Amino acid sequence: MKTRITELFGIEHPIVQGGMHFVGLAEMAAAVSNAGGLGIITGLTQRTPDDLGKEIRRCREMTDKPFGVNLTFLPSINPPDYPGYIRAIIDNGVKIVETAGNNPQKYMPDLKAAGVKVIHKCTSVRHSLKAEAVGCDAISVDGFECGGHPGEDDVPNFILLPRAAEELKIPFVASGGVANGKQLAAALALGAEGINMGTRFIATKEAPVHDNVKQAIVDASELDTRLVMRPLRNTERVLNNAAVQRLLEKEKALGPNLKFEDIIHEVGGVYPRIMQDGEMDAGAWSCGMVVGLIHDVPTCKELIEGIVAEAEEIIRGRLARFA
Ligand SMILES: Cc1cc2nc3c(=O)[nH]c(=O)nc-3n(C[C@H](O)[C@H](O)[C@H](O)COP(=O)(O)O)c2cc1C
């Protein structure tokens, strides 16, 4: 399937694997890229820019296809060494970066000078337009249903995608809530040039996470996610569990007085315990409503080729019948 996104990134299928903390390791990115999608290493999961350089080189040993690096600009008192991470990306020859959080304006001159294509992930039309204005090449339009940080506007993709299509000149992919070929066909109909998936890629054979995480995703329904940290204006969609229940009780009790320190046990440093050790109640972890559509643990190749085949069949068959 050829779209502006496959052309832009030099990939076979218009399917991107979004950056995921402690999931987006070299194994994940290589498996997605080898299957013809765009795999993405999560920059900040690597503790230092040097470690990121090693991870990029490890990925390159596993695939000769294009892959990218995610760089998430988080609100923080002691920000990570972003210039160092940018340098590691450029010096190691990566040509695609997925940015998220704040727009990447500050780093665009360096990235552009190195011939890096930038896809910025954002949750609103106004942020998408800003990213287009600062020179991003594509947008990942992330609807309210997404796993992770949906922003504070709460606009789901059935509205957000056609709104993006009304305004954007650069190509965009539909991010959030996507798991199958019906949705790829729908995303194309709404104006997107492909899809970005997070949660769906965690439940694959190659995802480098504990089997308990994959099983939790297969077991969950679309009713099993919760929004946390809304009072801090840092809303995150997570899978419900004992830690999330505790966190929500604190949010209710403290109301507008809630501070990050109050919930540090539920959200701080929990990812390795969950993703690597499989301690499913260790804390809150990002997960999309799309869990309701995930019923198996395929290989990335089976998943990606299945999605594309299903979308093509729908476009040629079911949709053609209505025209
Ligand atoms: C476990 C997990 C961790 C994530 N970590 C990040 C991250 O570090 N940076 C980022 O930009 N997005 C992160 N995301 C968001 C994904 O890249 C993607 O935008 C999102 O999962 C799309 O929604 P979906 O899960 O419904 O497919 C994460 C998502 C999940 C499920």
PDBQT file of the ligand as one rigid body, heavy atoms in Angstrom, charges set to zero:
ROOT
HETATM    1  C1  LIG A 401       3.203   1.458  27.442  1.00  0.00    +0.000 C 
HETATM    2  C2  LIG A 401       3.210   2.706  26.611  1.00  0.00    +0.000 A 
HETATM    3  C3  LIG A 401       4.258   3.610  26.743  1.00  0.00    +0.000 A 
HETATM    4  C4  LIG A 401       4.301   4.770  25.972  1.00  0.00    +0.000 A 
HETATM    5  N1  LIG A 401       5.378   5.617  26.094  1.00  0.00    +0.000 NA
HETATM    6  C5  LIG A 401       5.464   6.693  25.262  1.00  0.00    +0.000 A 
HETATM    7  C6  LIG A 401       6.614   7.532  25.299  1.00  0.00    +0.000 A 
HETATM    8  O1  LIG A 401       7.550   7.322  26.082  1.00  0.00    +0.000 OA
HETATM    9  N2  LIG A 401       6.650   8.591  24.449  1.00  0.00    +0.000 N 
HETATM   10  C7  LIG A 401       5.637   8.850  23.562  1.00  0.00    +0.000 A 
HETATM   11  O2  LIG A 401       5.727   9.804  22.782  1.00  0.00    +0.000 OA
HETATM   12  N3  LIG A 401       4.533   8.079  23.514  1.00  0.00    +0.000 NA
HETATM   13  C8  LIG A 401       4.419   7.008  24.337  1.00  0.00    +0.000 A 
HETATM   14  N4  LIG A 401       3.320   6.197  24.264  1.00  0.00    +0.000 N 
HETATM   15  C9  LIG A 401       2.251   6.509  23.271  1.00  0.00    +0.000 C 
HETATM   16  C10 LIG A 401       2.411   5.696  21.968  1.00  0.00    +0.000 C 
HETATM   17  O3  LIG A 401       3.565   6.069  21.271  1.00  0.00    +0.000 OA
HETATM   18  C11 LIG A 401       1.208   5.892  21.026  1.00  0.00    +0.000 C 
HETATM   19  O4  LIG A 401       1.122   7.260  20.652  1.00  0.00    +0.000 OA
HETATM   20  C12 LIG A 401      -0.092   5.453  21.653  1.00  0.00    +0.000 C 
HETATM   21  O5  LIG A 401       0.085   4.241  22.319  1.00  0.00    +0.000 OA
HETATM   22  C13 LIG A 401      -1.184   5.322  20.603  1.00  0.00    +0.000 C 
HETATM   23  O6  LIG A 401      -2.362   4.871  21.172  1.00  0.00    +0.000 OA
HETATM   24  P1  LIG A 401      -2.779   3.301  21.212  1.00  0.00    +0.000 P 
HETATM   25  O7  LIG A 401      -2.086   2.744  22.386  1.00  0.00    +0.000 OA
HETATM   26  O8  LIG A 401      -4.263   3.352  21.340  1.00  0.00    +0.000 OA
HETATM   27  O9  LIG A 401      -2.321   2.667  19.935  1.00  0.00    +0.000 OA
HETATM   28  C14 LIG A 401       3.244   5.051  25.057  1.00  0.00    +0.000 A 
HETATM   29  C15 LIG A 401       2.177   4.148  24.944  1.00  0.00    +0.000 A 
HETATM   30  C16 LIG A 401       2.143   2.989  25.689  1.00  0.00    +0.000 A 
HETATM   31  C17 LIG A 401       0.984   2.045  25.524  1.00  0.00    +0.000 C 
ENDROOT
TORSDOF 0
